[in-house]
Amino acid sequence: MKRILLVCLVSLMGSSNFACSCFGPETFCGTLVPPYPEPQWWIPDAIVLGIKTEQSAHGMDVEVLETLMGEPQVGEIIRVWGDCGLLCRHYPGAWQNGDTVVWALKYTDLAGNGACGTSLEQEGEYMLSICGTYFLNYSNGMVSGPIAEGVELLPYDEFGQFISTCMAMALPAELGLGKVTAWCDGNHIILQPLGEDALAYELYDLQGRMITQGRTSVSTTYIPVGTLSAGIHVLKVSTGRHSETLRIPVP
């Protein structure tokens, strides 16, 4: 199985905090837009503000309070798999039941099945890697930790705006990324999945303000831009398990 291109070095040092060492971005924003080839190995599939509610085996249940990216719905309980001592993941015991955290999650690669002596992990569940910066602390309306270079504390109501701007500024100018293509014809943002998946979308300005959102199963979606100011806008799109953030210039 192809692993995160990181050369994760598995060791059996029973007293260590992690069972492997690997490289990855040292900030949350850096993990969202990693400066490496094949960045998909780092970019999370979901970002949620959530509460750890329970731990079982090498996994934990997280109640979603707010979704900043991806498929989880508010109020949903998602299973997040960690480390059993043999994987490049965080140990779920690092948090207490009731802790509220900003988590960036990837869909599980099922590596815990077999390696951990179980077959508990299921398709569509999540995992918490250590190869990058995939969580931030939350307390009293503040997010803390290595958010970005030189930024270690933000009010939560500014956090979504900040990471949207972070992702938008790092995106290449070219459109037509991955499984979704989008462009502006002057009257509409035109959105097309490169396949047959239904998609969900959210459109933001560079200040992080959501302009519109929706879901569609048609081959081409038209988002009117008549009331939008000229400049770069950020389009977040999810199609099944695949999510992308695109930078859309609006004339």
VOMAR-13747 format. One record per residue (C-alpha): residue number from 1; residue in one letter; x, y, z. Coordinates in Angstrom, 3 decimals, decimal comma, always signed. Layout:
BEGIN
k  r  east  north  up
NUM  A  X  Y  Z
...
This chain:
BEGIN
k  r  east  north  up
1  M  +0,000  +0,000  +0,000
2  K  +1,328  +3,398  -0,913
3  R  +1,845  +5,421  +2,286
4  I  +2,043  +9,167  +2,506
5  L  +5,241  +9,390  +0,441
6  L  +6,831  +10,435  +3,710
7  V  +9,063  +7,516  +4,451
8  C  +7,392  +6,766  +7,796
9  L  +9,904  +4,811  +9,804
10  V  +8,123  +2,340  +12,025
11  S  +9,837  +1,438  +15,294
12  L  +8,789  -0,497  +18,336
13  M  +10,002  +1,853  +21,068
14  G  +7,396  +1,079  +23,688
15  S  +8,049  +4,224  +25,762
16  S  +7,908  +6,688  +22,859
17  N  +4,918  +8,924  +22,215
18  F  +4,636  +7,816  +18,604
19  A  +5,468  +4,588  +16,870
20  C  +6,943  +6,209  +13,789
21  S  +8,681  +9,351  +12,663
22  C  +7,769  +11,208  +9,507
23  F  +8,004  +14,666  +8,026
24  G  +5,152  +17,032  +7,313
25  P  +4,156  +20,691  +7,518
26  E  +4,687  +22,216  +10,952
27  T  +1,569  +24,403  +10,895
28  F  -2,135  +23,785  +10,338
29  C  -2,224  +26,075  +7,299
30  G  +0,870  +24,380  +5,922
31  T  -0,875  +21,019  +6,162
32  L  -3,871  +22,349  +4,223
33  V  -1,601  +23,574  +1,422
34  P  +1,594  +21,488  +1,720
35  P  +4,584  +22,677  -0,309
36  Y  +5,409  +19,161  -1,507
37  P  +4,888  +17,052  -4,614
38  E  +1,659  +15,037  -4,508
39  P  +0,095  +17,219  -1,793
40  Q  -2,984  +14,983  -1,662
41  W  -1,107  +12,732  +0,756
42  W  -1,222  +15,510  +3,368
43  I  -4,405  +17,499  +2,638
44  P  -7,248  +16,471  +4,997
45  D  -10,640  +15,288  +3,787
46  A  -12,510  +17,031  +6,599
47  I  -11,963  +19,779  +9,178
48  V  -14,307  +19,813  +12,157
49  L  -14,711  +21,423  +15,530
50  G  -15,730  +18,489  +17,656
51  I  -15,940  +16,914  +21,107
52  K  -14,336  +13,582  +21,931
53  T  -17,181  +11,565  +23,412
54  E  -15,790  +8,059  +23,762
55  Q  -12,741  +5,894  +23,128
56  S  -12,766  +2,305  +21,932
57  A  -9,704  +0,234  +21,011
58  H  -7,430  +2,538  +18,993
59  G  -10,295  +4,800  +17,901
60  M  -12,442  +7,549  +19,336
61  D  -15,891  +8,952  +18,667
62  V  -16,137  +12,672  +17,902
63  E  -19,377  +14,647  +17,959
64  V  -19,272  +17,290  +15,226
65  L  -20,070  +20,800  +16,462
66  E  -19,207  +22,554  +13,208
67  T  -17,831  +21,458  +9,840
68  L  -15,247  +23,723  +8,249
69  M  -14,498  +21,379  +5,341
70  G  -15,787  +18,052  +4,117
71  E  -18,776  +15,764  +4,586
72  P  -19,458  +15,458  +8,350
73  Q  -22,738  +16,998  +9,460
74  V  -23,332  +19,003  +12,635
75  G  -24,444  +16,621  +15,376
76  E  -23,027  +13,567  +13,617
77  I  -20,833  +11,158  +15,603
78  I  -17,812  +10,171  +13,515
79  R  -15,263  +7,480  +14,286
80  V  -11,635  +8,629  +14,187
81  W  -8,913  +6,001  +14,270
82  G  -5,563  +6,612  +15,907
83  D  -2,499  +4,549  +16,707
84  C  -2,190  +1,152  +18,355
85  G  +1,617  +1,408  +18,451
86  L  +2,426  +0,544  +14,842
87  L  +0,979  +3,387  +12,755
88  C  +1,834  +7,000  +11,863
89  R  -1,141  +8,352  +13,808
90  H  -1,907  +10,141  +17,050
91  Y  -2,956  +8,078  +20,033
92  P  -6,620  +8,796  +20,857
93  G  -5,713  +8,772  +24,553
94  A  -4,035  +12,148  +24,036
95  W  -7,498  +13,668  +24,644
96  Q  -10,000  +13,197  +27,432
97  N  -13,674  +12,550  +26,834
98  G  -15,282  +15,980  +26,676
99  D  -12,268  +17,753  +25,121
100  T  -13,195  +20,136  +22,284
101  V  -10,643  +20,271  +19,466
102  V  -10,274  +21,451  +15,860
103  W  -9,403  +18,253  +13,988
104  A  -8,228  +17,904  +10,379
105  L  -9,008  +14,336  +9,344
106  K  -8,281  +12,018  +6,466
107  Y  -10,349  +9,030  +5,487
108  T  -8,842  +5,947  +7,088
109  D  -6,446  +3,926  +4,946
110  L  -7,542  +0,821  +6,954
111  A  -3,920  +0,217  +7,976
112  G  -5,049  -0,542  +11,513
113  N  -6,847  -3,649  +10,317
114  G  -4,373  -6,455  +10,750
115  A  -1,533  -4,254  +12,029
116  C  -3,471  -3,674  +15,257
117  G  -4,763  -7,223  +15,438
118  T  -8,314  -6,142  +14,636
119  S  -10,606  -5,580  +11,669
120  L  -12,499  -2,661  +13,214
121  E  -11,757  +0,137  +10,755
122  Q  -14,403  +0,702  +8,101
123  E  -14,490  +2,548  +4,790
124  G  -15,756  +6,096  +5,271
125  E  -14,362  +6,459  +8,789
126  Y  -11,459  +8,781  +9,554
127  M  -7,903  +8,697  +10,872
128  L  -5,659  +11,251  +12,562
129  S  -2,166  +11,342  +11,071
130  I  +0,966  +12,681  +12,760
131  C  +2,585  +13,456  +9,392
132  G  +1,673  +17,138  +9,462
133  T  -0,288  +19,358  +11,862
134  Y  -3,785  +17,942  +12,109
135  F  -5,256  +19,368  +15,302
136  L  -5,499  +22,626  +17,219
137  N  -6,681  +23,289  +20,741
138  Y  -9,973  +25,022  +21,454
139  S  -11,006  +26,752  +24,680
140  N  -13,308  +29,644  +25,571
141  G  -13,880  +30,616  +21,947
142  M  -10,167  +30,643  +21,072
143  V  -8,145  +28,354  +18,803
144  S  -4,512  +27,851  +19,789
145  G  -1,511  +25,987  +18,474
146  P  +0,656  +26,211  +15,341
147  I  -2,042  +27,746  +13,121
148  A  +0,372  +29,376  +10,672
149  E  +3,862  +30,790  +10,788
150  G  +3,802  +33,447  +13,480
151  V  +0,117  +32,776  +14,332
152  E  -0,626  +30,682  +17,424
153  L  -3,873  +32,148  +18,756
154  L  -7,087  +33,246  +17,033
155  P  -10,712  +33,792  +18,050
156  Y  -12,717  +30,913  +16,629
157  D  -15,030  +33,290  +14,759
158  E  -11,961  +34,480  +12,801
159  F  -10,433  +31,032  +12,349
160  G  -12,570  +29,900  +9,388
161  Q  -11,826  +33,126  +7,565
162  F  -8,128  +32,754  +8,246
163  I  -7,783  +29,216  +6,918
164  S  -9,924  +30,031  +3,868
165  T  -7,555  +32,869  +3,036
166  C  -4,584  +30,623  +3,716
167  M  -5,825  +28,007  +1,260
168  A  -6,857  +30,521  -1,375
169  M  -3,536  +32,335  -1,439
170  A  -1,651  +29,074  -1,850
171  L  -3,727  +27,702  -4,706
172  P  -2,277  +27,840  -8,215
173  A  -3,805  +30,187  -10,761
174  E  -4,800  +27,302  -13,039
175  L  -8,287  +25,868  -12,750
176  G  -9,492  +22,397  -13,630
177  L  -8,013  +20,607  -10,622
178  G  -8,542  +16,961  -9,709
179  K  -12,126  +15,755  -10,078
180  V  -13,806  +19,155  -10,436
181  T  -13,404  +22,006  -12,899
182  A  -14,770  +25,528  -12,400
183  W  -14,455  +28,907  -14,065
184  C  -16,255  +32,244  -14,331
185  D  -17,735  +33,421  -17,627
186  G  -18,533  +36,892  -16,297
187  N  -22,136  +36,055  -15,396
188  H  -21,823  +32,736  -13,600
189  I  -19,322  +30,504  -11,902
190  I  -19,679  +27,284  -13,875
191  L  -18,978  +24,116  -11,935
192  Q  -18,578  +20,679  -13,480
193  P  -17,633  +17,414  -11,743
194  L  -15,333  +15,278  -13,869
195  G  -17,472  +12,215  -13,251
196  E  -20,965  +11,308  -12,112
197  D  -20,731  +12,101  -8,392
198  A  -23,164  +14,469  -6,724
199  L  -21,388  +17,429  -5,215
200  A  -21,722  +19,972  -2,435
201  Y  -20,245  +23,451  -2,810
202  E  -19,557  +26,554  -0,737
203  L  -18,489  +29,903  -2,204
204  Y  -16,468  +32,355  -0,077
205  D  -14,819  +35,699  -0,584
206  L  -11,196  +36,144  +0,500
207  Q  -12,325  +37,539  +3,835
208  G  -13,786  +34,131  +4,566
209  R  -17,439  +35,222  +4,318
210  M  -19,690  +32,543  +2,842
211  I  -21,622  +33,904  -0,122
212  T  -23,664  +30,851  -1,070
213  Q  -23,760  +27,089  -0,717
214  G  -25,681  +24,209  -2,180
215  R  -25,786  +20,632  -3,415
216  T  -26,320  +19,429  -6,939
217  S  -26,371  +16,204  -8,921
218  V  -26,470  +17,769  -12,385
219  S  -23,513  +17,722  -14,755
220  T  -23,182  +21,531  -14,864
221  T  -24,044  +23,991  -12,092
222  Y  -24,337  +27,752  -12,625
223  I  -23,739  +30,073  -9,674
224  P  -24,740  +33,693  -10,480
225  V  -22,058  +36,306  -9,816
226  G  -24,084  +39,459  -10,536
227  T  -23,849  +40,722  -6,938
228  L  -20,245  +39,669  -6,335
229  S  -17,434  +42,191  -6,162
230  A  -14,527  +41,705  -8,559
231  G  -11,607  +39,689  -7,255
232  I  -10,627  +36,222  -6,132
233  H  -13,317  +33,995  -4,620
234  V  -12,840  +30,606  -2,999
235  L  -14,957  +27,632  -4,040
236  K  -14,964  +24,586  -1,756
237  V  -16,335  +21,458  -3,425
238  S  -16,909  +17,942  -2,093
239  T  -17,798  +14,991  -4,332
240  G  -18,224  +11,838  -2,323
241  R  -14,862  +11,255  -0,687
242  H  -13,024  +13,855  -2,695
243  S  -12,820  +17,506  -1,653
244  E  -11,118  +20,453  -3,322
245  T  -10,710  +24,166  -2,825
246  L  -10,403  +26,247  -5,986
247  R  -9,496  +29,885  -6,501
248  I  -11,958  +31,551  -8,911
249  P  -11,204  +34,996  -10,374
250  V  -14,431  +37,026  -10,819
251  P  -14,059  +39,968  -13,259
